[in-house]
Amino acid sequence: MNRLYLIKKIGFKVTWKLISVGLYGNREIPVLISRKDITLFLDELLMNNNACADDIIALLCEENYPTDFDVLLHKYASIDKSELPIQNRKWKACLLMEVLDAISEDHLQGILELIEFWVSMNVPNDCPQKFPIPNNKESINEYFSQESFQKLVDENRIWLEKEIADIISIENNTESEIVGLI
């Protein structure tokens, strides 16, 4: 699935900076979308009489010229007033939603999937994921139980709901400064 549609479905504003982070990645976020994902998404936006139609058309015209496409996208992202940390948080929320929606029913595998996700995000300070105490067999056995798995999934879902609400609230409070594509 084109993750730009998931970002839109969640309720986040799609900004040029968000698109740029998704295409190129950065220290916090891996590459998540392709130029084709971007052009398909932007092409659909044109059908809705988007306020950024001129910019969208200009970028779509560069679809077959990756270097020119990149130059133009970098230009749009550089004048985009949205904050990079917020765009990173949107992608992190999107990725966690994907993990939770597809998490294994097997508690051992599911816990490993959650650990892998949070480690790939460099275990941020607000991480809801708890980790077992190293070299403590009792802690490790308890951590990898079915009950612990369900608790971890619930805590991650609660964190995700709060994160989505926080991001949307921040964007709504700075709406006049952010020109989102949608």
C-alpha positions as a Markdown table, in Angstrom:
| # | Residue | x | y | z |
|---|---|---|---|---|
| 1 | Met | 0.0 | 0.0 | 0.0 |
| 2 | Asn | 1.1 | 3.5 | -0.7 |
| 3 | Arg | 1.9 | 4.9 | 2.7 |
| 4 | Leu | 0.9 | 8.4 | 1.7 |
| 5 | Tyr | -2.7 | 7.2 | 1.7 |
| 6 | Leu | -2.3 | 5.7 | 5.1 |
| 7 | Ile | -0.9 | 9.0 | 6.4 |
| 8 | Lys | -3.9 | 10.8 | 4.9 |
| 9 | Lys | -6.3 | 8.1 | 6.4 |
| 10 | Ile | -4.8 | 8.6 | 9.8 |
| 11 | Gly | -5.7 | 12.3 | 9.6 |
| 12 | Phe | -2.3 | 13.8 | 9.3 |
| 13 | Lys | -1.5 | 16.6 | 6.9 |
| 14 | Val | 0.6 | 15.6 | 3.9 |
| 15 | Thr | 3.3 | 18.2 | 3.5 |
| 16 | Trp | 6.2 | 18.5 | 1.1 |
| 17 | Lys | 8.6 | 17.9 | 4.0 |
| 18 | Leu | 6.8 | 14.7 | 5.0 |
| 19 | Ile | 7.0 | 13.5 | 1.4 |
| 20 | Ser | 10.7 | 14.3 | 1.3 |
| 21 | Val | 11.4 | 12.4 | 4.5 |
| 22 | Gly | 9.4 | 9.4 | 3.1 |
| 23 | Leu | 11.3 | 9.4 | -0.1 |
| 24 | Tyr | 14.9 | 10.0 | 1.1 |
| 25 | Gly | 14.7 | 8.9 | 4.7 |
| 26 | Asn | 16.9 | 10.4 | 7.4 |
| 27 | Arg | 18.6 | 9.4 | 10.7 |
| 28 | Glu | 15.3 | 8.6 | 12.3 |
| 29 | Ile | 13.2 | 7.3 | 9.4 |
| 30 | Pro | 14.1 | 4.8 | 6.7 |
| 31 | Val | 13.2 | 5.3 | 3.0 |
| 32 | Leu | 9.4 | 4.5 | 2.9 |
| 33 | Ile | 8.0 | 5.6 | -0.4 |
| 34 | Ser | 9.1 | 5.8 | -4.0 |
| 35 | Arg | 8.8 | 8.5 | -6.6 |
| 36 | Lys | 6.0 | 6.5 | -8.2 |
| 37 | Asp | 4.1 | 6.5 | -4.9 |
| 38 | Ile | 4.4 | 10.2 | -4.8 |
| 39 | Thr | 3.2 | 10.8 | -8.4 |
| 40 | Leu | 0.2 | 8.5 | -7.9 |
| 41 | Phe | -0.8 | 10.3 | -4.8 |
| 42 | Leu | -0.2 | 13.8 | -6.3 |
| 43 | Asp | -2.1 | 12.8 | -9.4 |
| 44 | Glu | -5.1 | 11.9 | -7.3 |
| 45 | Leu | -4.9 | 15.2 | -5.4 |
| 46 | Leu | -5.2 | 17.2 | -8.7 |
| 47 | Met | -8.7 | 15.8 | -9.2 |
| 48 | Asn | -9.7 | 17.6 | -6.0 |
| 49 | Asn | -8.8 | 21.1 | -7.2 |
| 50 | Asn | -5.9 | 21.3 | -4.8 |
| 51 | Ala | -4.5 | 24.7 | -3.8 |
| 52 | Cys | -1.0 | 23.5 | -4.6 |
| 53 | Ala | -2.0 | 22.4 | -8.1 |
| 54 | Asp | 0.8 | 24.4 | -9.8 |
| 55 | Asp | 3.5 | 22.9 | -7.6 |
| 56 | Ile | 2.0 | 19.4 | -8.1 |
| 57 | Ile | 1.8 | 19.8 | -11.8 |
| 58 | Ala | 5.4 | 21.0 | -12.0 |
| 59 | Leu | 6.6 | 18.0 | -10.0 |
| 60 | Leu | 4.5 | 15.5 | -12.0 |
| 61 | Cys | 6.1 | 16.9 | -15.2 |
| 62 | Glu | 9.5 | 15.8 | -13.8 |
| 63 | Glu | 8.3 | 12.3 | -13.1 |
| 64 | Asn | 10.6 | 10.7 | -15.8 |
| 65 | Tyr | 13.6 | 12.9 | -14.7 |
| 66 | Pro | 14.7 | 11.8 | -11.2 |
| 67 | Thr | 17.3 | 14.4 | -10.8 |
| 68 | Asp | 15.0 | 17.3 | -11.7 |
| 69 | Phe | 12.2 | 15.7 | -9.6 |
| 70 | Asp | 14.5 | 15.6 | -6.6 |
| 71 | Val | 15.7 | 19.2 | -7.1 |
| 72 | Leu | 12.1 | 20.4 | -7.2 |
| 73 | Leu | 11.0 | 18.3 | -4.3 |
| 74 | His | 13.9 | 19.5 | -2.2 |
| 75 | Lys | 12.9 | 23.1 | -3.1 |
| 76 | Tyr | 9.3 | 22.6 | -2.0 |
| 77 | Ala | 10.4 | 20.8 | 1.2 |
| 78 | Ser | 12.9 | 23.6 | 2.0 |
| 79 | Ile | 10.1 | 26.3 | 1.9 |
| 80 | Asp | 7.6 | 24.1 | 3.7 |
| 81 | Lys | 7.1 | 25.6 | 7.2 |
| 82 | Ser | 6.2 | 22.3 | 8.8 |
| 83 | Glu | 8.6 | 21.0 | 11.5 |
| 84 | Leu | 10.8 | 18.1 | 10.6 |
| 85 | Pro | 10.4 | 16.4 | 14.1 |
| 86 | Ile | 6.6 | 16.4 | 13.5 |
| 87 | Gln | 7.0 | 14.8 | 10.1 |
| 88 | Asn | 9.3 | 12.2 | 11.6 |
| 89 | Arg | 6.7 | 11.5 | 14.3 |
| 90 | Lys | 4.0 | 11.0 | 11.6 |
| 91 | Trp | 6.1 | 8.4 | 9.8 |
| 92 | Lys | 6.9 | 6.7 | 13.1 |
| 93 | Ala | 3.2 | 6.5 | 13.9 |
| 94 | Cys | 2.4 | 5.2 | 10.4 |
| 95 | Leu | 5.0 | 2.5 | 10.8 |
| 96 | Leu | 3.8 | 1.4 | 14.3 |
| 97 | Met | 0.3 | 1.3 | 13.0 |
| 98 | Glu | 1.4 | -1.1 | 10.2 |
| 99 | Val | 3.3 | -3.3 | 12.8 |
| 100 | Leu | 0.3 | -3.4 | 15.1 |
| 101 | Asp | -2.2 | -4.2 | 12.3 |
| 102 | Ala | 0.0 | -7.1 | 11.0 |
| 103 | Ile | 1.4 | -8.3 | 14.3 |
| 104 | Ser | 1.8 | -12.1 | 14.6 |
| 105 | Glu | -0.7 | -13.8 | 16.8 |
| 106 | Asp | 2.2 | -15.9 | 18.2 |
| 107 | His | 3.2 | -14.1 | 21.3 |
| 108 | Leu | 6.9 | -14.8 | 21.0 |
| 109 | Gln | 7.0 | -13.6 | 17.4 |
| 110 | Gly | 4.8 | -10.6 | 18.2 |
| 111 | Ile | 7.0 | -9.4 | 21.0 |
| 112 | Leu | 10.0 | -9.7 | 18.7 |
| 113 | Glu | 8.2 | -7.7 | 16.1 |
| 114 | Leu | 7.6 | -4.9 | 18.6 |
| 115 | Ile | 11.1 | -5.0 | 19.9 |
| 116 | Glu | 12.5 | -4.9 | 16.3 |
| 117 | Phe | 10.3 | -1.8 | 15.5 |
| 118 | Trp | 11.3 | 0.2 | 18.6 |
| 119 | Val | 15.0 | -0.7 | 18.2 |
| 120 | Ser | 14.8 | 0.4 | 14.5 |
| 121 | Met | 13.4 | 3.8 | 15.9 |
| 122 | Asn | 16.4 | 4.0 | 18.3 |
| 123 | Val | 14.2 | 3.4 | 21.3 |
| 124 | Pro | 13.0 | 7.0 | 21.8 |
| 125 | Asn | 12.5 | 8.4 | 25.3 |
| 126 | Asp | 8.7 | 8.2 | 25.0 |
| 127 | Cys | 8.8 | 4.5 | 23.9 |
| 128 | Pro | 5.9 | 2.6 | 25.4 |
| 129 | Gln | 7.8 | -0.7 | 24.9 |
| 130 | Lys | 9.2 | -2.2 | 28.0 |
| 131 | Phe | 12.2 | -4.5 | 27.8 |
| 132 | Pro | 13.2 | -7.5 | 30.0 |
| 133 | Ile | 16.0 | -7.1 | 32.6 |
| 134 | Pro | 19.1 | -8.6 | 31.1 |
| 135 | Asn | 20.6 | -11.7 | 32.8 |
| 136 | Asn | 17.4 | -12.2 | 34.8 |
| 137 | Lys | 15.8 | -15.4 | 33.8 |
| 138 | Glu | 12.5 | -14.8 | 35.7 |
| 139 | Ser | 12.2 | -11.4 | 34.1 |
| 140 | Ile | 12.8 | -12.8 | 30.6 |
| 141 | Asn | 10.4 | -15.7 | 31.1 |
| 142 | Glu | 7.7 | -13.3 | 32.3 |
| 143 | Tyr | 8.4 | -10.8 | 29.5 |
| 144 | Phe | 7.9 | -13.4 | 26.8 |
| 145 | Ser | 4.6 | -14.7 | 28.1 |
| 146 | Gln | 1.2 | -14.4 | 26.4 |
| 147 | Glu | -0.1 | -12.1 | 29.1 |
| 148 | Ser | 2.9 | -9.8 | 28.7 |
| 149 | Phe | 2.5 | -9.8 | 24.9 |
| 150 | Gln | -1.1 | -8.6 | 25.2 |
| 151 | Lys | -0.1 | -5.9 | 27.6 |
| 152 | Leu | 2.6 | -4.7 | 25.3 |
| 153 | Val | 0.3 | -4.6 | 22.3 |
| 154 | Asp | -2.3 | -2.7 | 24.4 |
| 155 | Glu | 0.3 | -0.2 | 25.6 |
| 156 | Asn | 1.6 | 0.4 | 22.1 |
| 157 | Arg | -1.9 | 1.0 | 20.8 |
| 158 | Ile | -2.6 | 3.5 | 23.6 |
| 159 | Trp | 0.7 | 5.2 | 22.9 |
| 160 | Leu | -0.2 | 5.3 | 19.1 |
| 161 | Glu | -3.6 | 6.8 | 19.8 |
| 162 | Lys | -2.1 | 9.5 | 22.0 |
| 163 | Glu | 0.7 | 10.2 | 19.5 |
| 164 | Ile | -1.8 | 10.6 | 16.6 |
| 165 | Ala | -4.0 | 12.9 | 18.7 |
| 166 | Asp | -0.9 | 15.0 | 19.8 |
| 167 | Ile | 0.3 | 15.4 | 16.2 |
| 168 | Ile | -3.1 | 16.4 | 14.9 |
| 169 | Ser | -3.5 | 18.9 | 17.7 |
| 170 | Ile | -0.1 | 20.4 | 17.0 |
| 171 | Glu | -0.9 | 20.7 | 13.3 |
| 172 | Asn | -4.3 | 22.3 | 14.0 |
| 173 | Asn | -2.7 | 24.8 | 16.4 |
| 174 | Thr | -0.2 | 25.9 | 13.7 |
| 175 | Glu | -2.5 | 25.4 | 10.7 |
| 176 | Ser | -2.0 | 29.0 | 9.4 |
| 177 | Glu | 1.7 | 28.4 | 9.1 |
| 178 | Ile | 1.5 | 25.0 | 7.5 |
| 179 | Val | 0.4 | 24.6 | 3.9 |
| 180 | Gly | -0.5 | 20.9 | 3.7 |
| 181 | Leu | -1.2 | 19.3 | 0.4 |
| 182 | Ile | -4.4 | 17.9 | 1.9 |
